[in-house]
Amino acid sequence: MFKRLLRIIIIIAVLAVLVIVVGGIVGFNFLRDNGIKQYFATMKPPAATVSTTIVKPSSWTPGVEAIGTVRAVRGVDLTVETAGIVKEIPFHANEKVASNAVLLQLDDAVERADLDAQKAQAALDQVSLNRALELTKRGVGSDSTLDSARAAASASASQVTRLQAVLEQKQLTAPFAGTVGIPKIDLGQYLSPGTSVVTLQDLDTMRADFTVPEQELPLLKIGQTVRLGLGGDDKPFAGAIRGIDPKIDPSSRLVNIRAEVANPDGKLTPGQFVQVRVELPEEQNVLILPQTALTTSLYGDYVFVVQPAKPAAAAPAKPEEKPAAATDKAADAKPADAKPADAMKPATDAMKPAADAAKPAADAAKPASQPATDAAKPAAEGDKPALVLSQIFVKPGRRNQGMVEIVEGLKAGDEVVTAGQNRLFNGMSVNVDNTIDPTKSANKQAGQQ
């Protein structure tokens, strides 16, 4: 009987130990998972580093932008007027030639012989005319003979002029000063009329032809400043509008515009693609931002504004103050309620010497902890207020040279993030570092440093 009871007790004890162990493991895992969830729920992400700029009214130069093609003011592909065999090519590629310079000589031996023969005939006809005039003055010559001699002399002179023109057609000359291209013919080659020989371009002054929508036509006028660039935001070439087509193309609703630009360094080449900007009168008090500050999404365009974090709410009353209040109430209670306390007086009086003995140790620890507390105060006072982000949707306007106009959504004095906003979100803590300016190229900033 005793052994059976002992066995039951052992089994119950083992089961109790197992229950306690299993319950402890389950409780530990529950508390651990709950603690992890609580930690990640209350954990604040680290502050991101961003660069910012202050929104302020600035001057703004609006403009009309377009795509154009550059052509030389004077440029032509030279061709021959008559057939012949190439005898001489007295120019080289990319050579600057003067006006009326000979660029091609065709074989003209036959034409020169014909011209010499005709000059001789013209001289004979002139002698016959002079003789007829002399005989007429003496009264021995007839008027018909004189008229025939005069007609023959005039015809011979005209024939000489014609042959001289034919001979000149055997030469190709430059109609104006400029730069010649690569020759398209070779020595000894037979050329037919209309064969292209070489291109001649005057690169000192260029014209840019471009089109603008009909809505922007009222903004343009003759003489307005035009800036040209080969790519990017830099437009180093300046010129002026020289012509506006009075007709709008009904198929495209575009207007043809022509501008002239000086090209003293020869950086512009005929046929080249250019970006054109017609500058309009300057405007004042326009809110502008770097284009890097503007983010476009399906919901609209927005920016991140840096604002000081709102102060935390007042802390609740400390739980230690409640027992003190309860003690005060107990002191005001009736003497009958204080009787149990009187019964405890001997025990309290017995503990006083031990408490009095612990006071010197506590008093000695106070000076050591006080300097540490005083040293922490300046550090806390020097901390800057925390900065957080606010996502603001804006309405952008015109753009120019990496800047964008903000029509709605911001006001002067707002601090806007210009770089580092790829992983930002509303309400996030940030640190401001303006050592890098995204509106400037990295090469310029490295040179300044």
Salt bridges, closest charged atoms under 4 A:
ASP33 OD1 - ARG32 NE 3.68
GLU65 OE2 - ARG277 NH1 3.18
ASP108 OD2 - ARG112 NE 3.05
GLU111 OE2 - LYS170 NZ 3.62
GLU134 OE2 - ARG138 NE 3.58
ASP147 OD1 - ARG150 NH1 3.52
ASP202 OD2 - ARG74 NH2 2.88
ASP209 OD2 - ARG71 NH1 2.92
ASP209 OD1 - ARG258 NE 2.74
GLU260 OE1 - ARG242 NE 3.91
GLU283 OE1 - ARG398 NH2 2.90
ASP342 OD1 - LYS345 NZ 3.74
ASP349 OD1 - LYS352 NZ 3.73
ASP356 OD1 - LYS359 NZ 3.97
GLU405 OE1 - ARG398 NE 2.88
ASP414 OD1 - LYS411 NZ 3.24
